[in-house]
Amino acid sequence: MPMDALSEVLQDFRLSGVNYGRCELRHPWSIAFPQQPLLRFHFVSQGPCWIYTQAQGWQKLNAGDLVLLPQGIAHRLASAPDVVGDSLKACQVTKLGSNVCEVVRDGTGATSTLFCGSMSLGACALNPLITLMPPIIKGCDVAGNDPIVGPLLAAMTAEAAQPQMGSATILSRMADLLAARLIRCWVNCTGASTTGWLAAIRDPHIGRALAAMHRDPGRNWTLESLAGLAGQSRSIFAERFSAVLGEGAARYLARLRMQLARDLLGQGGMSVAEVATRLGYESEASFARAFKRITSVSPGVVRRTISGRMDMDFGL
């Protein structure tokens, strides 16, 4: 059966856990999480726990709740809304593995047990999708639309309540799966729209061209080749693409390349010249000009300031 463009993009959907922390915190406690380019999640095995975001204020999280912050927005977790300060400095942080740690705050108050972490997308094709998602998604809110979410949350609760050998690894895999299910569920439950990225990827013509650009952003795409994939004339394709996405195909492709370039430069494993070659630019200079035109900064600055910034102990 032929695969539609949205399914083709989603088949590359994979999350890679960057770091995880199992937290046992005694009331009163409060921890601030700054903005970051990675997805964040928090799972509450037992409370009390509240989450604060600028957009939605304080929200109570109950035992068994999982929250996903797709864009990694700044937020705060606390045992109560009136607790101030940053308790992380007073916590004992112990590494349990290469990307898992245990965070403990002693005290006499009620214990909150959390499993928190950061994840990266395995495919830049999904970045436009992530930007469309709400800033915070609660697992309990979508459990009714996905019969797997409820049992997974229950299994995470049981695993976190009685940690045994390998519990951190099991919890991290469950968290990866839950985050993926929440994102897919949001996509499936999102209503039809006539404009925007989801509308474009679902379009039987534009979607084929869009999926091809995401699949191979470094290819020397032309309006003719993209229109051929869409099965349309150049003029009809160009008009339809701009109408649905609000910009031309060349502009969209350039922004897609720079988004991927920013990710590659931030990882620190590739030079500016290597990134330029990978994305189809004939020279480092032409790539640098395009990068600065779209992002307003030079690729060298991005590589120096983003690479290695993340504290791998707790995602801070």
C-alpha positions in Angstrom: 0.0 0.0 0.0 1.4 3.4 -0.9 2.5 5.4 2.1 1.1 8.9 2.5 3.5 11.8 3.1 2.6 12.2 6.8 3.1 8.5 7.5 6.4 8.7 5.7 7.6 11.6 7.9 6.3 9.9 11.1 8.0 6.6 10.3 11.3 8.4 11.1 9.9 9.5 14.4 12.3 8.3 17.1 13.3 9.9 20.4 16.7 9.6 21.9 17.0 10.0 25.6 19.7 12.5 26.5 19.5 12.3 30.2 17.2 11.1 33.0 16.9 11.7 36.7 15.1 9.7 39.4 14.2 12.2 42.1 13.2 11.7 45.7 12.5 15.2 47.1 11.2 16.0 50.6 8.7 18.9 51.0 9.3 21.9 50.7 11.2 21.9 47.4 11.2 23.8 44.2 13.3 23.4 41.0 13.5 25.7 38.0 14.1 24.3 34.5 15.3 26.8 31.9 14.4 26.9 28.3 16.3 24.2 26.2 16.2 22.9 22.7 15.3 19.4 23.8 12.0 17.9 24.7 11.4 17.5 28.5 9.2 15.2 30.4 8.3 14.7 34.1 6.6 11.6 35.5 5.1 11.8 39.0 5.2 8.5 40.8 4.0 10.0 44.1 3.2 13.6 45.1 2.9 16.3 46.0 4.0 18.0 42.8 3.0 21.2 40.9 4.2 22.6 37.6 4.3 26.2 36.6 4.6 27.6 33.1 4.2 31.3 32.1 1.3 30.5 29.8 -0.8 28.3 32.1 0.4 29.2 35.6 0.4 26.6 38.4 -1.1 23.1 37.7 -1.3 20.3 40.1 0.1 16.9 39.0 -1.2 13.8 40.6 0.4 10.4 41.2 0.7 8.7 37.8 0.7 11.9 35.8 3.2 12.5 33.0 3.8 15.9 31.4 5.6 16.4 28.1 7.0 19.8 27.1 7.7 19.4 23.4 9.5 22.7 22.9 11.4 22.5 26.2 10.0 25.7 27.5 11.1 27.2 30.8 9.1 25.9 33.8 9.2 25.1 37.5 8.3 22.1 39.6 7.5 22.4 43.3 5.9 20.6 46.1 3.5 23.6 46.5 3.0 26.8 44.6 4.2 29.0 47.5 7.6 27.3 47.7 10.3 29.6 46.3 14.0 29.4 45.6 15.9 26.6 43.9 16.3 23.4 45.8 18.6 21.6 43.4 21.6 23.2 45.0 20.8 21.4 48.2 20.2 18.0 46.5 22.6 15.1 46.4 23.1 14.0 42.8 24.5 10.6 42.1 25.2 9.1 38.7 23.7 5.7 38.1 25.0 5.4 34.5 26.1 7.3 31.5 22.9 9.3 31.2 20.9 8.5 34.4 21.3 10.1 37.8 19.5 10.0 41.2 18.5 13.3 42.8 17.8 13.2 46.5 16.7 16.0 48.9 16.5 15.0 52.5 14.0 16.4 55.0 11.0 15.6 57.1 8.2 16.6 54.8 6.2 14.5 52.4 8.2 12.7 49.7 7.7 13.4 46.0 9.1 10.7 43.7 9.6 11.9 40.1 11.3 10.5 37.0 12.4 13.4 34.7 14.4 13.6 31.5 15.3 15.3 28.3 15.0 13.8 24.8 16.1 14.7 21.3 14.3 14.0 18.1 16.0 11.6 15.8 14.8 13.3 12.6 14.8 17.0 11.8 11.7 16.4 9.6 9.6 16.5 12.8 10.8 19.9 14.0 8.0 21.7 12.2 5.5 19.3 13.9 6.9 19.9 17.4 6.6 23.7 17.0 2.9 23.3 16.3 2.3 21.3 19.5 1.0 22.9 22.7 3.7 23.9 25.1 2.7 21.3 27.7 0.8 18.0 27.2 -0.5 15.9 30.1 -0.7 12.1 29.6 -3.9 11.8 31.6 -5.6 14.3 29.1 -4.9 12.0 26.1 -5.2 8.6 27.8 -8.8 8.4 26.6 -7.7 8.6 23.0 -4.9 6.0 23.3 -5.6 2.7 25.1 -1.9 2.1 25.6 -1.2 5.3 27.5 -3.1 4.4 30.7 -1.4 1.0 31.2 2.0 2.5 30.5 1.5 5.2 33.1 0.4 2.5 35.6 3.5 0.4 34.7 5.8 3.4 35.3 4.2 4.1 38.6 4.8 0.5 39.7 8.4 0.5 38.5 9.2 3.8 40.2 7.6 2.8 43.5 9.9 -0.2 44.0 13.2 0.4 42.3 15.2 -2.7 41.5 18.2 -3.6 39.4 17.7 -2.0 36.0 14.8 0.1 37.0 16.3 3.3 35.7 16.8 1.7 32.2 13.3 0.3 32.2 11.8 3.7 33.2 13.8 5.5 30.5 12.5 3.1 27.8 8.9 3.5 29.1 9.3 7.3 29.1 10.6 7.2 25.5 7.6 5.1 24.4 5.1 7.3 26.3 6.4 10.5 24.8 6.2 9.0 21.3 2.6 7.9 21.9 1.6 11.3 23.2 3.0 13.0 20.2 1.4 10.6 17.8 -1.9 10.8 19.6 -1.8 14.6 19.4 -1.2 14.4 15.6 -4.1 12.0 15.1 -6.5 14.1 17.2 -5.6 17.4 15.6 -8.5 18.6 13.5 -8.3 19.3 9.8 -6.9 22.6 8.7 -6.5 24.2 5.3 -3.2 25.9 6.0 0.0 25.2 8.0 2.5 22.4 8.1 0.0 19.6 8.9 -2.3 20.7 6.1 0.7 20.7 3.7 2.0 17.3 4.7 -1.5 15.8 4.4 -2.0 17.4 0.9 -1.8 14.6 -1.7 0.4 16.8 -4.0 2.3 19.2 -1.7 2.9 16.5 0.9 5.0 14.4 -1.5 7.3 17.3 -2.3 7.5 18.3 1.4 8.3 14.8 2.5 11.1 14.6 -0.1 12.7 17.8 1.1 12.7 16.6 4.7 14.0 13.2 3.6 16.9 14.6 1.7 17.4 18.4 2.5 20.9 18.5 1.0 19.7 17.5 -2.5 19.8 20.1 -5.3 16.1 20.6 -5.3 14.6 22.9 -8.0 11.0 24.1 -8.5 10.8 21.8 -11.5 11.9 18.7 -9.6 9.6 19.4 -6.7 6.6 20.1 -8.9 7.3 16.8 -10.7 7.1 14.9 -7.4 3.9 16.7 -6.7 2.5 15.8 -10.1 1.7 19.5 -10.9 3.0 22.2 -13.2 5.5 24.7 -11.8 3.0 27.5 -11.5 0.3 25.5 -9.8 2.7 23.9 -7.4 4.3 27.2 -6.5 1.0 28.9 -6.0 -0.4 26.0 -3.9 2.7 25.6 -1.8 2.8 29.3 -0.9 -1.0 29.3 -0.2 -0.8 26.5 2.3 2.6 27.2 4.0 2.7 30.9 3.7 6.1 31.0 1.9 7.7 29.7 -1.3 9.4 26.3 -1.6 12.9 27.8 -1.9 12.4 29.8 1.3 11.0 26.8 3.2 13.9 24.6 2.1 16.5 27.2 3.1 14.9 27.5 6.6 14.8 23.7 6.9 18.5 23.4 6.0 19.4 26.1 8.5 17.4 24.4 11.2 19.2 21.2 10.6 22.5 23.0 10.4 21.9 24.6 13.8 21.3 21.1 15.2 24.4 19.7 13.6 26.6 22.6 14.7 25.2 22.4 18.3 26.2 18.7 18.5 29.8 19.8 18.1 30.9 16.8 16.0 31.0 18.5 12.6 32.9 21.5 11.3 31.2 24.3 9.5 32.6 23.1 6.2 31.3 19.5 6.8 27.8 20.8 7.6 27.9 23.0 4.5 28.8 20.0 2.3 26.1 17.8 3.9 23.4 20.3 3.2 24.3 20.7 -0.4 26.3 24.0 -0.4 29.2 24.3 -2.9 31.3 26.2 -0.4 31.6 27.1 3.2 31.3 30.8 2.4 28.0 30.4 0.5 26.6 28.3 3.4 27.8 30.9 6.0 26.1 33.7 4.1 22.8 31.8 3.9 23.0 30.8 7.5 23.6 34.4 8.7 20.9 35.7 6.4 18.3 33.4 7.9 19.4 33.1 11.5 21.1 36.5 12.0 24.2 34.9 13.5 27.2 33.2 11.9 27.5 29.4 12.0 30.8 29.7 13.9 29.1 31.6 16.7 26.4 28.9 17.0 29.0 26.1 17.1 31.0 27.8 19.9 28.0 28.8 22.1 25.6 25.9 21.8 28.0 22.9 21.6 28.5 21.2 24.9 26.3 23.6 26.9 24.0 21.0 28.3 24.8 19.6 31.8 24.3 15.9 31.3 23.7 15.2 35.0 20.2 16.5 35.1 19.5 18.3 31.8 20.1 21.7 33.3 
